[in-house]
Amino acid sequence: MHSEPSRPGLNQSTQELWRSLVSMVKSAYNLAPAAVVVLALIITAVVWIALNSTKLMVGVILLLVLAVAVLVYVTTEKYGEAALALVGGLLTAYSVEWSAARFVAFMGVWSAFSFMALIIASMKLAMKSESIFRQAALAYASDVTQAAVIEAQLRSVADNRSIQGLGPIERAETIRLFVFRKLPLEVMPAGLKAVAMLSVIMQLPHLTVAQFVADVYRLFDATNSITGEIIIDLVYRTIRESAAPPVDFITAFQNSRRLVLSKSLDADTFFAELQNALESGVPAESMADYLTSRATIPEL
């Protein structure tokens, strides 16, 4: 009989999953090593103190039930599911005759479940992030060999801790969009920083802001982070001085961007006309038709 052939694909996937898990645990510990240790000590202390009194045991269980119910509501925003979780927990807490052994077993199983749930969620997050970066690297690189180097460079851009306001997946998706828009790698740090800032200020989805930033960089031929930051500062000043909400400015830009991308208008004239039109009350959805109809703007 012939032996069963090996399955390198499965082995490789298992190794990648394990590497992602190890990397995720190391990253989480490096972000807040003291918090992990302190949290573990607090849980141990609470359990140790509660063992001396049945009332304290029940009190700890009730606080745990309340925390879970609040977490369910925050996650799902469904009062019914949260109320059911709360009622079920309360009935369990008062129907069980708590002893030290049962309390320790309950807390041990609950802690193990919470830890495993956190690990699984973090693994899914790490795997999704890795998939996004790999897709971006393959789109950016000229061959598979170069893709590994590009992926490491893209990850280094996303790992900039000075950038606040974007989660790991949002950063990865923003960088992938920059790659698809053919932005130079050198300008991506400034672009990521701009997306993080503008998405918070404008209260817009990060990909909407990322599309706007990528188009602006293409219009002004940004080639490095210094020029990228200068360009975004100038554009943001234009948005702030415009007599229209930021969302209307972005919508008007998206609806008329073809005028400037097709070189029918230069960038400076385009933004000036866009600002004047918004101040004149032109609807954002009709911006392209209005700018095209202007006597100073040639028809496409």
Phi and psi in degrees as a GROMACS rama.xvg file:
@    title "Ramachandran Plot"
@    xaxis  label "Phi"
@    yaxis  label "Psi"
@TYPE xy
-85.6354  140.335  HIS-2
-72.1389  150.776  SER-3
-67.8477  130.33  GLU-4
-64.3781  149.817  PRO-5
-68.1925  160.8  SER-6
-121.663  81.4924  ARG-7
-62.4503  -31.8401  PRO-8
-62.1315  -44.1047  GLY-9
-65.2937  -43.5485  LEU-10
-62.0929  -41.3375  ASN-11
-65.0509  -41.1413  GLN-12
-64.0573  -39.6788  SER-13
-63.3921  -41.5298  THR-14
-65.1448  -41.2138  GLN-15
-64.4184  -39.4651  GLU-16
-63.9243  -41.9422  LEU-17
-65.7858  -41.0215  TRP-18
-63.6053  -38.7116  ARG-19
-64.2478  -41.2924  SER-20
-64.2094  -47.0116  LEU-21
-61.8279  -43.7982  VAL-22
-62.8186  -40.561  SER-23
-64.5421  -43.9379  MET-24
-63.8748  -43.2675  VAL-25
-62.7414  -42.6562  LYS-26
-63.8723  -43.4817  SER-27
-63.3725  -40.1157  ALA-28
-69.8655  -37.5022  TYR-29
-67.3253  -31.0321  ASN-30
-68.5742  -42.3469  LEU-31
-149.36  68.7197  ALA-32
-64.2739  -38.1188  PRO-33
-65.8103  -39.015  ALA-34
-63.756  -38.5186  ALA-35
-63.2173  -45.5352  VAL-36
-66.3122  -45.7932  VAL-37
-62.4223  -42.1719  VAL-38
-61.7659  -42.735  LEU-39
-63.0495  -40.8688  ALA-40
-66.1031  -39.4544  LEU-41
-64.2339  -44.8385  ILE-42
-61.4589  -43.5342  ILE-43
-62.0077  -43.1402  THR-44
-65.0782  -42.1633  ALA-45
-63.0882  -44.3555  VAL-46
-63.4829  -42.3419  VAL-47
-63.889  -43.1291  TRP-48
-68.0953  -40.7335  ILE-49
-65.6194  -24.0261  ALA-50
-64.4124  -18.7662  LEU-51
-84.5346  -5.63163  ASN-52
-153.164  134.022  SER-53
-65.123  -37.0619  THR-54
-63.7263  -39.0381  LYS-55
-65.9225  -37.8362  LEU-56
-59.3518  -49.0535  MET-57
-63.0995  -39.2983  VAL-58
-61.4294  -43.0345  GLY-59
-63.716  -42.1967  VAL-60
-62.0613  -42.5907  ILE-61
-64.3707  -41.648  LEU-62
-63.1789  -38.0093  LEU-63
-66.1925  -41.9401  LEU-64
-62.9507  -43.4229  VAL-65
-62.605  -42.7898  LEU-66
-63.0676  -40.2652  ALA-67
-66.4549  -41.8565  VAL-68
-62.6702  -41.9927  ALA-69
-64.589  -40.593  VAL-70
-63.1221  -40.4802  LEU-71
-62.5206  -42.0301  VAL-72
-67.907  -42.0393  TYR-73
-64.183  -37.8447  VAL-74
-74.6122  -44.7126  THR-75
-98.9433  -22.0063  THR-76
57.5438  31.8413  GLU-77
-119.517  112.479  LYS-78
-64.3696  -37.994  TYR-79
-59.7341  -47.212  GLY-80
-64.8286  -40.1434  GLU-81
-65.9672  -39.976  ALA-82
-65.3629  -39.6986  ALA-83
-63.6281  -41.2978  LEU-84
-62.7582  -39.8132  ALA-85
-66.8066  -47.4918  LEU-86
-62.8516  -43.8289  VAL-87
-60.9802  -40.9833  GLY-88
-67.2151  -39.7949  GLY-89
-65.4246  -43.3863  LEU-90
-61.3329  -40.6513  LEU-91
-66.1432  -42.4547  THR-92
-62.6314  -37.3928  ALA-93
-92.2876  -12.5407  TYR-94
-92.646  -13.9628  SER-95
-96.6616  137.135  VAL-96
-87.4391  102.041  GLU-97
-77.5964  134.512  TRP-98
-127.891  171.321  SER-99
-60.2329  -42.8176  ALA-100
-65.5134  -43.7555  ALA-101
-66.4916  -39.6749  ARG-102
-64.313  -45.3977  PHE-103
-63.1859  -41.4729  VAL-104
-64.5057  -42.5753  ALA-105
-62.3299  -48.4285  PHE-106
-64.8148  -36.1676  MET-107
-65.8611  -46.6898  GLY-108
-65.3401  -41.9143  VAL-109
-64.5705  -42.9185  TRP-110
-63.9063  -40.5905  SER-111
-64.686  -42.479  ALA-112
-62.6322  -45.784  PHE-113
-62.0061  -41.075  SER-114
-64.6794  -44.3787  PHE-115
-66.0479  -38.2793  MET-116
-63.5429  -40.032  ALA-117
-64.8302  -41.7297  LEU-118
-63.8009  -44.2574  ILE-119
-64.2706  -43.8927  ILE-120
-63.1437  -40.4833  ALA-121
-67.7835  -36.6457  SER-122
-64.1951  -42.9207  MET-123
-62.7476  -40.3209  LYS-124
-63.6583  -44.5489  LEU-125
-65.7288  -39.7631  ALA-126
-68.0689  -39.8358  MET-127
-64.831  -42.7019  LYS-128
-62.37  -43.1493  SER-129
-62.8605  -40.2487  GLU-130
-63.4983  -41.1585  SER-131
-65.5292  -46.2986  ILE-132
-64.2021  -37.7609  PHE-133
-67.2876  -40.9174  ARG-134
-62.0831  -43.2117  GLN-135
-64.7775  -41.7147  ALA-136
-65.1177  -40.9728  ALA-137
-66.1774  -32.7474  LEU-138
-73.8701  -28.8121  ALA-139
-86.6071  -38.2128  TYR-140
-77.6695  156.096  ALA-141
-84.8365  -20.5138  SER-142
-151.398  170.134  ASP-143
-65.4571  -35.4278  VAL-144
-62.874  -40.5632  THR-145
-74.3836  -20.5652  GLN-146
-61.8631  -36.7261  ALA-147
-63.7166  -40.2712  ALA-148
-67.0788  -43.8477  VAL-149
-63.1968  -40.1316  ILE-150
-61.4935  -41.3685  GLU-151
-63.7261  -37.9172  ALA-152
-68.1015  -40.5914  GLN-153
-65.0199  -38.6864  LEU-154
-65.1692  -37.6114  ARG-155
-65.0362  -33.682  SER-156
-64.9656  -43.3585  VAL-157
-71.7651  -23.1128  ALA-158
-84.9517  9.31304  ASP-159
-67.4186  110.921  ASN-160
-74.6093  -13.5056  ARG-161
-75.6458  -12.5194  SER-162
-89.8834  120.479  ILE-163
-115.231  154.414  GLN-164
103.7  -9.42579  GLY-165
-124.222  134.263  LEU-166
-78.7226  174.762  GLY-167
-61.5228  -40.1599  PRO-168
-71.1651  -39.8338  ILE-169
-62.4898  -38.6668  GLU-170
-64.8871  -44.9843  ARG-171
-63.0652  -42.6476  ALA-172
-66.3173  -36.5545  GLU-173
-65.2968  -44.6548  THR-174
-65.6975  -39.0197  ILE-175
-62.0589  -40.4962  ARG-176
-63.6629  -40.4525  LEU-177
-59.9127  -39.0873  PHE-178
-64.69  -45.9361  VAL-179
-63.2418  -30.1102  PHE-180
-85.6971  5.2921  ARG-181
64.3678  37.2714  LYS-182
-78.9101  145.373  LEU-183
-63.8317  147.841  PRO-184
-61.5513  -31.751  LEU-185
-67.0951  -24.5185  GLU-186
-94.8082  -8.51768  VAL-187
-64.5358  -38.5828  MET-188
-57.0248  -44.5462  PRO-189
-65.7767  -38.4538  ALA-190
-64.4446  -42.0772  GLY-191
-64.578  -41.591  LEU-192
-62.7346  -40.7047  LYS-193
-65.0443  -41.312  ALA-194
-63.9863  -42.7503  VAL-195
-61.2842  -41.7137  ALA-196
-71.5319  -49.8057  MET-197
-69.6936  -34.4889  LEU-198
-66.1723  -32.0136  SER-199
-75.1407  -44.3975  VAL-200
-67.8828  -43.4476  ILE-201
-87.4511  -12.8331  MET-202
56.9983  47.9333  GLN-203
-119.657  156.388  LEU-204
-58.2215  146.04  PRO-205
-64.3202  -34.4904  HIS-206
-71.808  -32.6806  LEU-207
-63.1261  -45.2884  THR-208
-67.3679  -37.7773  VAL-209
-63.6608  -39.8103  ALA-210
-62.0433  -41.5908  GLN-211
-63.6953  -46.9409  PHE-212
-62.625  -42.4928  VAL-213
-62.7433  -42.0637  ALA-214
-64.8166  -40.9378  ASP-215
-62.6924  -42.1292  VAL-216
-64.4131  -37.2603  TYR-217
-67.0372  -38.1425  ARG-218
-63.8443  -41.0214  LEU-219
-98.9817  7.12544  PHE-220
54.2414  50.3965  ASP-221
-68.2615  134.261  ALA-222
-122.907  -10.1018  THR-223
-151.834  173.293  ASN-224
-68.0412  -33.3557  SER-225
-64.4838  -52.2951  ILE-226
-65.6523  -32.443  THR-227
-61.9999  -43.5308  GLY-228
-67.451  -38.8631  GLU-229
-63.5786  -43.8171  ILE-230
-63.3678  -45.0557  ILE-231
-65.8629  -36.4569  ILE-232
-61.4977  -42.7635  ASP-233
-66.1141  -42.8877  LEU-234
-67.5372  -40.9474  VAL-235
-64.4146  -35.4641  TYR-236
-62.9832  -39.2954  ARG-237
-63.6055  -42.6712  THR-238
-63.8179  -42.5774  ILE-239
-67.3115  -36.0353  ARG-240
-81.8977  -10.9322  GLU-241
-74.1975  141.996  SER-242
-84.2583  53.8011  ALA-243
-154.984  149.838  ALA-244
-60.8721  150.074  PRO-245
-54.8341  -36.2963  PRO-246
-64.6477  -35.3711  VAL-247
-69.5159  -37.2083  ASP-248
-63.7016  -45.8363  PHE-249
-64.8843  -41.6838  ILE-250
-63.4297  -43.2012  THR-251
-63.4231  -39.2992  ALA-252
-63.4854  -46.7706  PHE-253
-61.8772  -36.8673  GLN-254
-76.8932  -16.1709  ASN-255
-124.966  8.35892  SER-256
-62.1662  -25.7035  ARG-257
-61.0197  -28.2604  ARG-258
-63.8288  -40.6457  LEU-259
-89.6714  -32.5378  VAL-260
-68.161  -29.4299  LEU-261
-86.8984  6.6179  SER-262
67.9653  16.8467  LYS-263
-69.3466  -25.1784  SER-264
-134.303  147.631  LEU-265
-81.3248  160.964  ASP-266
-61.6932  -43.9238  ALA-267
-62.1585  -45.7769  ASP-268
-64.5281  -39.5865  THR-269
-60.0602  -49.3542  PHE-270
-68.203  -35.4482  PHE-271
-64.0431  -46.1152  ALA-272
-65.015  -37.4865  GLU-273
-64.2911  -44.8446  LEU-274
-63.9904  -44.2817  GLN-275
-63.4839  -39.5538  ASN-276
-65.6484  -42.0628  ALA-277
-63.9775  -39.6762  LEU-278
-68.0878  -23.7576  GLU-279
-86.0456  -2.18072  SER-280
91.961  13.2592  GLY-281
-69.6035  127.768  VAL-282
-60.9789  142.984  PRO-283
-60.4939  -34.4865  ALA-284
-70.4274  -21.1076  GLU-285
-104.36  13.4583  SER-286
-64.1802  -40.9436  MET-287
-62.4496  -46.2487  ALA-288
-63.768  -39.0726  ASP-289
-66.3838  -46.8888  TYR-290
-66.3332  -36.0746  LEU-291
-66.7967  -33.6813  THR-292
-78.2263  -9.74123  SER-293
-65.4704  142.799  ARG-294
-64.2469  -28.8295  ALA-295
-85.2618  -1.53558  THR-296
-117.176  122.817  ILE-297
-69.0584  150.817  PRO-298
-70.0116  148.131  GLU-299
